[in-house]
Amino acid sequence: MTEAQARDLAAQASALALAEGATRDPHTTASETSGAWVERWFADRTRRGVIGKRDRGTWKKWIAPFLDALPIRDVSRADVERIVEHIDNATLAGEIHGQSPGKIWSLVQAAFRDACRSKTRSLRVRDDNPTKDVEPPDGGEERSRPWLYPCEVAALLSCERIPVRWRRLFAITTYLYLRAGEVAALAVEDVDLIGGVVLVHRAENRAGRLRALKRTKTRITHRVPIEPTLRPLLEVMIAEARAEGRALLVPMPPACDLPDQLRMYLPWAGVTRPELFADDATRAQITFHDLRAT
């Protein structure tokens, strides 16, 4: 072909690559701020079901003040080290505890790892990773987490003042030791009464505005044995779900209500052990997730 034809073909190929997101216009990515890039990154992670429900809030509070105004290509090791220093100071001041420093740092590392080699090619905007060889934040002091004693579970589940739907939810979560997202995704067909097991293979993704199903947190499918005590309740709930035409076993309340409702209902059942409600530098109050440990 002639040079003119070759140039025309190259222009068409470039336009196609831009349209498909295989590359990005250098005039836009050269000045793209970290804040704008992170929004694209979160959208991509949400689409693939890998974003944590608190990741956006973590970024906004602990990372955005240091990075969002900077061009994503220009973020340096010194910028990242300032974040680490800020996290360490917050840990020493008692503002964050336990695993929180490590989780914040993991989010920073994940962002710049994907800025270099994301599976989504349009997110690759850097050749280097400024978090490489940077010393991570110091770990915070691990706080003691409580769980319920058997007698406390019995009191909670038998308290007639507590709505039945909540007592059922507490029972399902405790006896199958599931995460809240796994309970929300539990389908009637996942309960095998003949085999005596419950198949746990997905969870509800509540990171975005729309609820969707995803793989479990560990991305592992497993089967939980059905305890004899739980079996009669499962039989009743399966029958009710089928009668109502529901595919899911448990009508799930909003996630934000779960810990507050549990802490409100425990005293109703006469469960007032101080350790369950203490929230200080060394003790964490009970949450819905702690039913999994119970």
C-alpha positions as CSV (number, residue, x, y, z in Angstrom):
1,M,0.0,0.0,0.0
2,T,1.0,3.6,-0.3
3,E,2.2,5.7,2.6
4,A,-1.1,7.6,2.6
5,Q,-3.0,4.3,2.8
6,A,-0.8,3.0,5.6
7,R,-1.3,6.2,7.6
8,D,-5.0,6.0,7.1
9,L,-5.0,2.3,8.3
10,A,-2.9,3.3,11.4
11,A,-5.4,6.0,12.3
12,Q,-8.3,3.6,12.0
13,A,-6.5,1.1,14.3
14,S,-5.7,3.8,16.8
15,A,-9.4,5.0,16.9
16,L,-10.5,1.4,17.4
17,A,-8.1,0.8,20.2
18,L,-9.3,3.9,22.0
19,A,-12.9,3.0,21.5
20,E,-12.4,-0.5,23.0
21,G,-10.4,0.8,25.9
22,A,-7.2,-1.0,24.8
23,T,-5.3,2.2,25.3
24,R,-6.1,5.7,26.3
25,D,-5.7,9.1,24.7
26,P,-2.2,10.3,26.0
27,H,-3.6,13.9,26.1
28,T,-6.1,12.8,28.8
29,T,-4.0,10.3,30.8
30,A,-1.0,12.6,31.0
31,S,-2.9,15.0,33.3
32,E,-5.5,12.5,34.8
33,T,-5.6,13.1,38.6
34,S,-5.3,10.2,41.0
35,G,-8.8,11.0,42.1
36,A,-10.2,10.6,38.6
37,W,-8.2,7.4,38.0
38,V,-9.3,5.9,41.3
39,E,-13.0,6.4,40.4
40,R,-12.4,4.4,37.2
41,W,-10.5,1.8,39.3
42,F,-13.3,1.4,41.8
43,A,-15.9,1.2,39.0
44,D,-13.8,-1.6,37.4
45,R,-13.4,-3.5,40.7
46,T,-17.1,-3.2,41.4
47,R,-17.8,-4.6,38.0
48,R,-15.6,-7.6,38.7
49,G,-16.9,-8.0,42.2
50,V,-13.6,-7.6,44.0
51,I,-14.2,-4.3,45.9
52,G,-14.7,-4.3,49.6
53,K,-17.8,-2.5,51.0
54,R,-15.6,-0.1,53.0
55,D,-12.9,0.5,50.4
56,R,-14.3,3.8,49.0
57,G,-14.7,5.2,52.5
58,T,-11.2,4.1,53.5
59,W,-9.7,5.8,50.4
60,K,-11.6,9.0,51.0
61,K,-10.6,9.3,54.6
62,W,-7.0,8.1,54.7
63,I,-5.6,8.3,51.2
64,A,-7.4,10.9,49.1
65,P,-6.1,14.0,51.0
66,F,-2.6,13.0,50.0
67,L,-3.1,11.8,46.4
68,D,-6.4,12.7,44.7
69,A,-5.2,16.2,43.5
70,L,-1.9,14.7,42.1
71,P,-1.6,13.4,38.5
72,I,-1.7,9.6,38.8
73,R,1.5,9.4,36.7
74,D,3.4,11.7,39.0
75,V,2.7,10.1,42.4
76,S,6.1,9.4,43.9
77,R,7.6,7.2,46.6
78,A,7.7,10.3,48.9
79,D,4.0,10.8,48.5
80,V,3.3,7.2,49.5
81,E,5.6,7.5,52.5
82,R,3.6,10.5,53.7
83,I,0.6,8.2,53.8
84,V,2.4,5.6,55.8
85,E,3.6,8.3,58.3
86,H,0.0,9.6,58.7
87,I,-1.3,6.1,59.3
88,D,1.4,5.4,61.9
89,N,0.6,8.7,63.7
90,A,-3.1,7.8,63.7
91,T,-2.3,4.4,65.2
92,L,-0.2,5.9,68.0
93,A,-3.0,8.4,68.7
94,G,-5.5,5.5,69.1
95,E,-7.6,6.6,66.1
96,I,-7.3,3.3,64.4
97,H,-6.8,-0.2,65.8
98,G,-6.1,-3.8,65.0
99,Q,-5.9,-4.7,61.3
100,S,-7.0,-1.3,60.0
101,P,-3.5,0.1,59.3
102,G,-2.7,-3.0,57.2
103,K,-6.0,-2.8,55.3
104,I,-5.4,0.9,54.4
105,W,-1.9,0.0,53.2
106,S,-3.2,-3.0,51.2
107,L,-5.6,-0.7,49.4
108,V,-2.8,1.7,48.4
109,Q,-0.7,-1.2,47.2
110,A,-3.6,-2.7,45.2
111,A,-4.2,0.7,43.5
112,F,-0.7,1.2,42.2
113,R,-0.2,-2.5,41.4
114,D,-3.2,-2.1,39.0
115,A,-1.9,1.2,37.7
116,C,1.0,-0.8,36.4
117,R,-0.4,-4.1,35.4
118,S,-4.2,-4.2,35.7
119,K,-6.1,-6.8,33.7
120,T,-8.2,-3.9,32.4
121,R,-5.6,-2.3,30.0
122,S,-7.1,1.2,30.1
123,L,-6.2,1.4,33.8
124,R,-2.5,0.8,33.1
125,V,-1.1,4.4,33.3
126,R,2.3,3.8,35.0
127,D,5.5,1.9,34.3
128,D,6.6,1.9,37.9
129,N,5.0,1.2,41.3
130,P,5.8,3.9,43.9
131,T,4.8,1.5,46.8
132,K,7.6,-0.9,46.0
133,D,10.1,-1.3,48.8
134,V,8.2,1.2,51.0
135,E,8.0,0.1,54.6
136,P,4.4,-0.7,55.6
137,P,2.6,1.0,58.5
138,D,3.1,-0.4,62.0
139,G,0.3,-2.8,63.1
140,G,-2.2,-1.4,65.5
141,E,-3.0,-3.0,68.8
142,E,-5.4,-5.9,68.2
143,R,-8.6,-5.4,70.2
144,S,-10.4,-8.3,71.9
145,R,-13.5,-9.4,70.0
146,P,-16.4,-11.1,71.9
147,W,-18.8,-13.8,71.0
148,L,-21.9,-15.2,72.7
149,Y,-21.9,-18.1,75.1
150,P,-24.4,-21.0,74.5
151,C,-26.7,-19.9,77.3
152,E,-26.7,-16.4,75.7
153,V,-27.6,-17.7,72.3
154,A,-30.4,-19.8,73.9
155,A,-31.8,-16.6,75.6
156,L,-31.6,-14.6,72.4
157,L,-33.3,-17.1,70.2
158,S,-36.1,-17.8,72.8
159,C,-37.0,-14.2,73.6
160,E,-40.5,-13.7,72.3
161,R,-40.2,-10.0,72.5
162,I,-37.6,-10.1,69.6
163,P,-39.3,-10.4,66.1
164,V,-39.3,-13.9,64.8
165,R,-37.5,-12.9,61.5
166,W,-34.6,-11.5,63.5
167,R,-34.4,-14.6,65.7
168,R,-34.4,-16.8,62.6
169,L,-31.6,-14.6,61.1
170,F,-29.5,-14.9,64.2
171,A,-30.0,-18.7,64.3
172,I,-29.1,-19.3,60.6
173,T,-26.0,-17.1,60.9
174,T,-24.8,-18.7,64.2
175,Y,-25.4,-22.3,63.3
176,L,-24.0,-22.1,59.8
177,Y,-21.3,-19.6,60.8
178,L,-21.8,-17.5,57.7
179,R,-20.9,-13.9,56.8
180,A,-23.8,-11.5,56.3
181,G,-23.3,-11.4,52.6
182,E,-23.3,-15.2,52.4
183,V,-26.6,-15.4,54.4
184,A,-28.1,-12.8,52.0
185,A,-27.2,-14.9,49.0
186,L,-28.3,-18.3,50.5
187,A,-30.8,-19.9,48.1
188,V,-33.4,-22.5,48.9
189,E,-31.7,-24.9,46.5
190,D,-28.5,-24.5,48.5
191,V,-30.0,-26.3,51.4
192,D,-29.6,-30.1,51.0
193,L,-31.8,-31.7,53.6
194,I,-31.2,-35.2,52.2
195,G,-27.4,-34.8,52.4
196,G,-27.6,-32.8,55.6
197,V,-25.4,-29.9,54.3
198,V,-25.7,-26.3,53.1
199,L,-23.7,-25.3,50.0
200,V,-22.0,-21.9,50.5
201,H,-20.8,-20.7,47.1
202,R,-21.7,-17.0,46.7
203,A,-22.3,-13.8,48.6
204,E,-24.2,-10.6,48.1
205,N,-22.1,-7.7,46.9
206,R,-23.3,-4.6,48.7
207,A,-20.5,-2.3,47.6
208,G,-22.6,-0.5,45.0
209,R,-26.1,0.9,44.9
210,L,-27.5,-2.2,43.3
211,R,-27.2,-5.6,45.0
212,A,-25.6,-8.4,43.1
213,L,-24.2,-11.8,43.7
214,K,-20.4,-12.6,43.7
215,R,-18.0,-15.3,44.8
216,T,-17.5,-15.7,48.6
217,K,-14.8,-13.6,50.3
218,T,-12.3,-16.4,50.1
219,R,-13.5,-17.5,46.6
220,I,-13.9,-21.0,48.0
221,T,-17.0,-23.1,47.8
222,H,-17.7,-25.2,50.9
223,R,-20.5,-27.3,52.5
224,V,-21.6,-26.7,56.1
225,P,-23.1,-29.6,58.0
226,I,-26.7,-29.0,59.2
227,E,-26.9,-29.2,63.0
228,P,-29.9,-31.3,64.2
229,T,-31.1,-28.3,66.2
230,L,-31.2,-26.1,63.1
231,R,-32.9,-28.6,60.8
232,P,-36.5,-28.0,61.8
233,L,-36.1,-24.3,61.3
234,L,-34.6,-24.8,57.8
235,E,-37.5,-27.1,56.9
236,V,-40.1,-24.4,57.9
237,M,-38.2,-21.6,56.1
238,I,-37.8,-23.6,52.9
239,A,-41.5,-24.4,52.9
240,E,-42.4,-20.7,53.4
241,A,-40.0,-19.5,50.7
242,R,-41.4,-21.9,48.2
243,A,-45.0,-20.9,49.1
244,E,-44.1,-17.2,48.5
245,G,-42.2,-18.0,45.3
246,R,-38.9,-16.7,46.8
247,A,-35.6,-18.2,45.5
248,L,-33.6,-16.8,48.5
249,L,-34.0,-18.4,51.9
250,V,-33.7,-15.4,54.2
251,P,-35.3,-12.0,53.7
252,M,-32.3,-9.9,54.6
253,P,-32.5,-6.5,56.5
254,P,-30.3,-3.6,55.4
255,A,-26.6,-4.3,56.2
256,C,-26.3,-1.1,58.2
257,D,-29.1,-2.3,60.7
258,L,-27.4,-5.7,61.5
259,P,-25.0,-4.7,64.4
260,D,-27.3,-2.1,66.0
261,Q,-30.3,-4.5,66.0
262,L,-28.2,-7.3,67.6
263,R,-26.9,-5.0,70.3
264,M,-30.4,-3.7,71.0
265,Y,-32.0,-7.2,71.2
266,L,-29.4,-8.8,73.4
267,P,-30.5,-6.8,76.5
268,W,-34.1,-7.5,75.7
269,A,-33.2,-11.2,76.1
270,G,-31.4,-10.4,79.4
271,V,-27.9,-10.7,77.9
272,T,-26.0,-7.8,79.4
273,R,-22.4,-9.1,79.8
274,P,-20.2,-5.9,79.8
275,E,-17.7,-7.4,77.4
276,L,-20.3,-7.6,74.6
277,F,-20.8,-3.9,74.6
278,A,-17.4,-2.4,75.6
279,D,-15.8,-0.3,72.9
280,D,-12.4,1.0,73.9
281,A,-8.7,0.8,73.1
282,T,-8.5,-2.9,74.0
283,R,-12.1,-4.2,73.5
284,A,-14.4,-4.1,70.5
285,Q,-18.2,-4.3,70.9
286,I,-20.0,-7.3,69.4
287,T,-21.1,-7.0,65.8
288,F,-23.3,-9.2,63.6
289,H,-20.2,-10.7,62.2
290,D,-19.3,-12.1,65.6
291,L,-22.2,-14.5,65.4
292,R,-19.9,-16.3,63.0
293,A,-17.4,-16.8,65.8
294,T,-20.2,-17.8,68.2
